[in-house]
Amino acid sequence: MRVNRAWWGLTILMMPTFLVAVDLTALLLALPRLSADLGATNIQQLWISDSYGLLVAGLVITMGTLGDRIGRRRLLMIGGAAFAVLSVVAAFAVSPLMLIVARALLGVAGATLAPSTLALIMNMFRDEGERGRAIAIWASCQFTGGALGPVLSGFLLQHFWWGSVFLAAVPAMLLLLLAGPFLLPEFRGDRAGRLDPVSVGLSLAAVLLMVYGVKQSTVESVPVVPLVALVVGGLTGFLFVRRQLRLEAPLLDLRLFHHRPFTAVIVALVFAGVAMAGTGLLVTQYLQNVLGFSPVASALLFAPMGLGVAVGTMAAPALARRTGQRAAIAGGLVGSALGSLLLVGVPGAGALPTVMIGITVLALGTGPLFALGTGLVVGSVPPERAGSAASMSETGNYLGGSLGFALLGVVAAVVYDSRMGGTSDSLAGAVAASQHLPSGQGAELLHNAREAFTVSLHVTGLISAIIFAGLAVLILAMRPGTRSTPATVPEYETTPA
């Protein structure tokens, strides 16, 4: 493939990558308006919001392997067409159930896009340096989409009805369908193996139950159902792992974990996701309920976190050429730890500059991990298994994010409750209650709640700093192991640290 054609193809691949990430966060601002129009209950709102992400996370493993088998471009085209049609259905939904089903099916379509785009990049760019830059651009699109989702949603809601949030994806998907067959190569692996239905069912059940349990544990006061979901999901995951180790052509090649850099990067991707999601959860609430910004303003102020990751990923290949890939990733994680520590020093009201600098530095530092680490993971397998490896990287990101919301959210809630002495169970509740109290009592409750929540932010920042510092040590300590499969090795994997 000529270089110019490959870069034009990358431009086409950027659109579905960006839009899948946008759809994960775009409903944050649109949910109240569409819920009012459709008459959605609280439970229905939860499923409208979560069904998309749950299905993406649950099916990305299956779709990565399916693309290896039937053709990555073919799967991408099928997913893009389905995404466009379902976006129109969601935009004109007339009931909560119709929207929930449309969002869930959008998640199925979205799961086809991320592993297909990343695997195709491995086919399109044979030059190692160009491949590294292409993967960095791909990763930056993911995080830019997540950061700009609420911003785009807020802009559209100011000028159009809530359905416009879904329709924004249609022109880009149509362009993908028109240009993709001419600019993108087709690739399927002759040795990719058949798709094992039992493994598909086990992987889907395990991921859905685990992610659902983690998400629900943060919103239910008596988390019996989430706990059951976690236990059953864990057992199902055990059965999935056991089956993969016995199959000649597994859905997910767990033997890759014998390769120590591969294992270290997957662990780092998961725990970096934990730290980023937990920090993001606290910072967005802090901006709204402590500093008093509107949802739209908060989305704009929070955007530098996603954009910071995008800048970090774009700079990662050049940094790796100078320092080596291990040093680049570890150095970035040390920077993320320092950014997290800035959040520990947030003084309360008037702390916006400290918060902004903290989340930007934190995000910049993770860029080398997401760009170089993703390339290392996909480069650890032969070309016919690239889709499967890409799905493993994506699953790590989704699980890390879900765990971050749950685990660090619970820690923050415990800290808040201990500071409030049981007088308020949440900052949002305290804000609502203060409006119905005499002015003096309301002001005192609001002051105490904001102080307590600020302490929660401090604790979250400290935990994140510890996580990032630990991951930096892990990356520096990793040494190349015996490769379980032949692979095309990315430039940043072979550069000496």
C-alpha positions in Angstrom: 0.0 0.0 0.0 1.4 3.4 -0.9 2.2 5.7 2.0 -0.2 8.4 0.9 -3.1 6.0 0.6 -2.3 4.6 4.1 -2.5 8.0 5.7 -5.7 8.8 3.9 -7.0 5.5 5.2 -6.0 6.4 8.7 -8.0 9.6 8.3 -11.1 7.4 7.6 -10.3 5.2 10.6 -10.1 8.1 12.9 -13.8 8.9 12.5 -15.3 5.6 13.9 -12.7 5.6 16.7 -13.6 9.2 17.7 -17.4 8.5 17.5 -17.4 5.4 19.6 -15.7 7.4 22.3 -18.0 10.3 21.9 -21.1 8.1 22.3 -19.7 6.8 25.7 -20.0 10.3 27.2 -22.3 12.4 25.0 -25.5 11.6 27.0 -24.1 13.1 30.2 -25.8 16.4 29.3 -28.6 15.1 27.0 -30.0 12.6 29.5 -32.1 15.0 31.6 -33.9 16.5 28.5 -34.5 13.2 26.7 -35.7 11.6 29.9 -38.2 14.4 30.4 -39.4 14.1 26.8 -39.8 10.4 26.8 -41.0 10.1 30.5 -38.1 7.8 31.5 -37.9 6.5 35.1 -34.7 6.5 37.1 -34.0 2.8 36.2 -34.7 3.5 32.5 -32.4 6.4 32.6 -29.7 4.2 34.0 -30.1 1.7 31.2 -30.2 4.4 28.6 -26.9 5.7 29.8 -25.2 2.3 30.5 -26.5 -0.1 27.9 -24.2 1.2 25.2 -20.9 1.0 27.2 -21.9 -2.4 28.7 -22.4 -4.0 25.2 -19.2 -2.4 23.8 -17.2 -3.8 26.8 -18.9 -7.2 26.6 -18.5 -7.8 22.9 -15.1 -6.2 22.0 -13.3 -9.5 22.6 -15.6 -11.4 20.3 -15.6 -8.8 17.6 -11.8 -8.6 17.6 -11.5 -12.3 16.9 -14.5 -12.2 14.4 -12.6 -9.5 12.4 -9.5 -11.7 12.3 -11.7 -14.5 10.8 -14.1 -12.8 8.3 -12.1 -9.8 7.4 -11.4 -6.6 9.4 -12.6 -4.2 6.7 -15.7 -6.2 6.2 -16.5 -6.2 9.9 -15.8 -2.5 10.0 -18.1 -1.8 7.1 -20.9 -3.9 8.7 -20.4 -2.1 12.0 -20.3 1.3 10.5 -23.5 0.7 8.5 -25.3 -0.6 11.6 -24.0 2.3 13.7 -25.4 4.8 11.2 -28.9 3.2 11.0 -29.1 2.7 14.7 -28.1 6.3 15.4 -31.1 7.4 13.3 -33.4 5.0 15.2 -32.1 6.3 18.6 -32.5 10.0 17.5 -36.2 9.4 16.7 -37.0 7.1 19.6 -40.6 7.5 20.9 -40.3 5.6 24.1 -37.6 4.8 26.8 -37.7 1.1 25.8 -37.1 1.9 22.1 -34.1 4.1 23.1 -32.7 1.5 25.5 -32.8 -1.2 22.7 -31.3 1.2 20.2 -28.5 2.1 22.6 -27.7 -1.5 23.3 -27.6 -2.4 19.6 -25.4 0.7 19.1 -23.1 -0.9 21.6 -22.9 -4.1 19.5 -22.1 -2.1 16.5 -19.5 0.0 18.4 -17.8 -3.1 19.6 -16.9 -3.9 16.0 -15.2 -0.6 15.3 -12.4 -0.2 17.8 -10.5 -3.6 17.4 -11.0 -3.4 13.6 -9.5 0.0 13.2 -6.5 -0.8 15.4 -5.9 -4.1 13.7 -6.1 -2.5 10.2 -3.5 0.1 11.2 -1.1 -2.8 11.8 -1.7 -4.0 8.3 -1.6 -0.6 6.6 1.7 0.7 8.1 4.7 -1.6 7.5 7.3 1.0 8.4 7.8 0.8 12.2 8.2 4.5 12.8 5.0 5.4 10.8 3.1 2.6 12.6 4.0 4.1 15.9 2.8 7.6 14.8 -0.4 6.1 13.4 -1.2 4.2 16.6 -0.6 7.5 18.6 -3.1 9.3 16.4 -5.6 6.5 16.8 -5.2 6.6 20.6 -5.5 10.4 20.7 -8.8 10.1 18.8 -10.2 7.8 21.5 -9.5 10.2 24.3 -10.3 13.4 22.4 -13.7 11.8 21.6 -14.4 11.0 25.3 -13.4 14.5 26.3 -15.4 16.3 23.7 -18.5 14.1 24.0 -20.2 16.3 26.7 -18.9 19.5 24.9 -20.4 18.5 21.6 -23.6 17.4 23.3 -23.9 20.8 25.1 -23.4 22.7 21.8 -26.1 20.6 20.0 -28.6 20.9 22.9 -28.3 24.6 22.7 -29.4 24.7 19.1 -31.3 21.5 18.4 -33.4 18.7 20.1 -31.7 15.8 22.0 -31.9 13.5 19.0 -29.2 15.6 17.2 -26.7 14.1 19.7 -27.1 10.7 17.9 -27.5 12.1 14.4 -24.0 13.7 14.5 -22.5 10.2 13.9 -24.4 9.6 10.7 -22.4 11.7 8.1 -19.1 10.4 9.4 -20.2 6.8 9.1 -21.6 7.4 5.6 -18.2 8.7 4.6 -16.5 5.6 6.1 -18.8 3.4 4.0 -18.2 5.3 0.8 -14.4 5.8 1.1 -13.5 2.7 3.1 -13.6 0.1 0.3 -11.1 2.3 -1.7 -8.7 3.4 1.0 -8.7 0.4 3.4 -7.1 -3.0 2.8 -8.9 -6.2 3.5 -7.2 -8.7 5.8 -8.3 -12.0 7.3 -6.2 -14.6 9.0 -6.1 -18.1 7.5 -5.0 -19.3 10.9 -7.3 -17.2 13.0 -9.4 -20.2 14.0 -13.1 -20.7 14.2 -15.3 -18.6 16.5 -16.1 -20.8 19.6 -19.8 -20.0 20.6 -19.2 -21.2 24.2 -16.2 -18.9 24.6 -18.3 -16.0 23.1 -21.1 -16.6 25.6 -18.7 -17.0 28.6 -16.7 -13.8 27.7 -19.9 -11.8 27.2 -21.5 -13.0 30.4 -18.3 -12.5 32.5 -17.6 -8.9 31.3 -21.3 -7.8 31.4 -21.8 -9.1 34.9 -18.5 -7.7 36.2 -19.0 -4.3 34.7 -22.7 -4.2 35.8 -21.8 -5.2 39.3 -19.1 -2.6 39.6 -21.3 0.2 38.2 -24.4 -0.7 40.3 -22.3 -1.1 43.5 -21.8 2.7 43.5 -25.5 3.6 43.3 -27.3 1.0 45.4 -27.4 1.5 49.2 -27.7 -2.3 49.8 -25.5 -3.8 47.0 -26.8 -7.4 47.2 -27.6 -7.6 43.5 -24.2 -6.0 42.4 -22.4 -8.4 44.8 -24.1 -11.4 43.3 -23.3 -10.1 39.8 -19.6 -9.7 40.7 -19.4 -13.2 42.2 -21.2 -14.9 39.2 -19.2 -12.8 36.8 -15.9 -13.8 38.5 -16.9 -17.5 38.3 -17.9 -17.2 34.7 -14.6 -15.5 34.0 -12.8 -18.4 35.6 -14.6 -20.8 33.4 -13.7 -18.6 30.3 -10.0 -18.6 31.2 -10.0 -22.3 31.8 -11.6 -23.0 28.4 -9.2 -20.7 26.6 -6.2 -22.5 28.0 -7.5 -25.8 26.7 -8.5 -24.7 23.2 -6.1 -25.0 20.2 -7.5 -21.8 18.7 -8.8 -19.8 21.7 -11.0 -16.7 21.4 -8.5 -14.9 23.6 -4.9 -16.2 23.6 -4.0 -16.0 27.3 -0.6 -17.5 26.5 0.4 -14.0 25.6 0.7 -13.3 29.3 3.9 -15.3 29.3 5.4 -12.3 27.5 6.3 -10.1 30.5 6.2 -6.7 28.8 2.8 -7.6 27.4 1.5 -8.5 30.9 3.0 -5.3 32.4 1.3 -3.1 29.9 -2.1 -4.8 30.3 -1.8 -4.3 34.1 -0.8 -0.7 33.6 -3.7 0.0 31.2 -6.2 -1.4 33.7 -4.8 0.5 36.7 -4.2 3.7 34.9 -7.9 3.5 33.8 -8.8 3.0 37.5 -6.9 6.2 38.6 -8.1 8.3 35.7 -11.8 7.3 36.0 -11.8 7.8 39.7 -10.1 11.1 39.5 -12.4 12.3 36.7 -15.5 11.3 38.7 -14.4 13.4 41.7 -13.2 16.4 39.6 -16.4 16.7 37.6 -18.5 16.7 40.8 -16.1 19.2 42.4 -16.4 21.6 39.5 -20.2 21.5 39.6 -21.1 21.2 43.3 -18.1 22.8 45.1 -17.0 25.5 42.6 -20.6 26.0 41.3 -20.1 25.7 37.5 -22.9 24.6 35.2 -22.8 21.2 33.6 -21.8 22.7 30.2 -19.1 24.9 31.8 -17.9 21.9 33.8 -17.7 19.8 30.6 -15.6 22.5 29.0 -13.3 22.8 32.0 -12.9 19.1 32.2 -12.0 18.7 28.5 -8.3 19.3 29.1 -8.1 15.9 30.8 -9.0 14.0 27.6 -7.2 16.5 25.4 -4.1 16.2 27.5 -4.0 12.4 26.9 -4.4 13.1 23.2 -1.4 15.5 23.2 0.6 12.9 25.3 -0.1 10.1 22.8 0.9 12.3 19.9 4.2 13.2 21.5 4.9 9.6 22.6 6.7 8.2 19.5 9.2 11.1 19.3 9.8 10.8 23.1 10.4 7.0 22.7 13.0 7.5 20.0 15.0 9.7 22.4 14.6 7.8 25.7 13.4 4.3 24.8 9.9 3.0 25.2 10.2 1.9 28.9 11.7 5.2 30.0 9.1 7.1 28.0 6.1 5.2 29.5 7.6 5.3 33.1 8.5 8.9 32.9 5.0 9.8 31.8 3.5 7.8 34.7 5.7 9.7 37.1 4.3 12.9 35.6 0.8 11.6 36.1 1.7 10.9 39.8 2.8 14.5 40.2 -0.4 15.8 38.6 -2.4 13.7 41.0 -0.4 15.1 43.9 -1.5 18.6 42.8 -5.1 17.6 43.5 -4.0 16.7 47.1 -3.2 20.4 47.6 -6.5 21.8 46.3 -7.6 24.3 49.0 -11.3 24.5 48.3 -13.0 27.5 46.8 -10.9 29.4 44.3 -8.9 26.3 43.5 -9.7 26.1 39.8 -6.2 26.8 38.5 -4.7 24.0 40.7 -7.4 21.6 39.5 -6.9 22.4 35.9 -3.1 22.1 36.0 -3.4 18.9 38.0 -5.7 17.0 35.6 -3.8 18.3 32.6 -0.4 17.1 33.9 -2.0 13.8 35.0 -3.5 13.3 31.5 -0.4 14.2 29.6 1.6 11.7 31.5 -0.6 8.8 30.5 -0.2 9.5 26.8 3.0 7.4 26.3 1.3 4.4 28.1 -1.8 4.5 25.9 0.1 5.0 22.6 3.3 2.9 23.1 1.6 0.3 25.3 -1.1 -0.3 22.9 1.4 -0.7 20.1 3.4 -3.2 22.2 0.2 -5.2 22.9 -0.9 -5.5 19.3 2.7 -6.0 18.1 3.1 -9.0 20.4 1.1 -11.2 18.1 1.3 -12.3 14.4 -0.8 -10.3 12.0 -3.6 -12.8 11.8 -4.3 -12.3 15.6 -4.0 -8.5 15.7 -7.7 -8.0 16.1 -7.8 -10.4 19.1 -4.9 -8.5 20.8 -6.5 -5.1 20.1 -9.7 -6.3 21.8 -7.6 -7.3 24.9 -6.2 -3.8 25.1 -9.7 -2.3 24.7 -11.2 -4.6 27.4 -8.4 -3.6 29.8 -9.4 0.1 29.2 -13.1 -0.5 29.8 -12.6 -2.6 32.9 -10.2 -0.1 34.4 -12.6 2.7 33.9 -15.5 0.8 35.4 -13.4 -0.3 38.4 -12.2 3.3 38.9 -15.7 4.7 39.1 -16.6 2.0 41.7 -13.6 1.6 43.9 -12.4 5.2 44.1 -16.0 6.3 44.2 -16.6 4.1 47.2 -13.5 5.4 49.0 -14.5 9.0 48.3 -18.0 8.3 49.7 -16.6 6.7 52.9 -14.3 9.7 53.4 -17.2 12.1 52.8 -19.5 10.3 55.2 -16.9 10.2 58.0 -16.3 13.9 57.7 -20.0 14.7 57.7 -20.8 12.4 60.6 -23.9 10.9 58.9 -25.6 14.3 58.4 -25.5 14.0 54.6 -24.9 11.0 52.4 -23.7 12.9 49.3 -22.6 16.3 48.2 -25.5 16.5 45.7 -27.9 15.6 48.4 -26.5 18.3 50.6 -26.8 20.9 47.8 -30.5 19.9 47.3 -31.2 19.9 51.1 -29.6 23.3 51.7 -32.2 24.9 49.4 -35.0 23.9 51.7 -33.4 25.0 55.0 -33.2 28.5 56.6 -30.5 30.5 55.0 -28.0 30.2 58.0 -28.5 26.4 58.3 -28.4 25.9 54.6 -25.2 27.8 54.2 -23.5 25.9 57.1 -24.6 22.5 55.6 -23.3 23.5 52.2 -20.0 24.7 53.6 -19.4 21.6 55.6 -20.4 19.3 52.7 -18.1 21.1 50.3 -15.2 20.9 52.8 -15.8 17.2 53.2 -16.0 16.6 49.5 -12.7 18.5 49.0 -11.1 16.1 51.5 -12.4 13.2 49.4 -10.8 14.8 46.4 -7.5 15.0 48.3 -7.6 11.3 49.2 -8.5 10.3 45.6 -5.6 12.3 44.3 -3.2 10.6 46.8 -4.4 7.1 45.8 -4.0 8.0 42.2 -0.5 9.2 42.8 0.4 6.0 44.5 -1.1 3.9 41.6 0.8 5.9 38.9 4.1 5.7 40.9 3.6 2.0 41.3 2.9 1.5 37.6 6.1 3.5 36.8 8.1 1.0 38.9 6.4 -1.9 37.2 7.2 -0.7 33.7 10.8 0.0 34.6 11.2 -3.4 36.1 9.8 -5.3 33.1 12.2 -7.3 31.0 11.6 -8.9 27.6 10.4 -12.5 28.1 10.2 -15.4 25.7 7.8 -14.5 22.9 5.0 -17.0 22.6 4.2 -16.2 19.0 6.2 -14.6 16.2 5.3 -10.9 15.7 6.1 -7.8 13.9 7.8 -5.7 16.6 7.1 -2.0 16.9 10.0 0.4 16.9 9.4 1.5 20.5 9.5 -2.1 21.7 13.1 -2.6 20.5 14.5 0.8 21.3 16.8 0.4 24.3 15.8 2.1 27.5 
